[in-house]
């Protein structure tokens, strides 16, 4: 018999697996469209702002 905590963990894992499966089906297309939109905006003189807090700030600096 599994405890309530174990059940919560199992349900969370199943939710995660469903999300990953959805991203595998549609993620490349969505990321591609976003990249095209960013490139078009920059080509037209637009500005891309990146920000974060902690580790996300370091990611933003590396991307910039």
Order of alpha helices (4+ residues) and beta strands (2+ residues): alpha-alpha
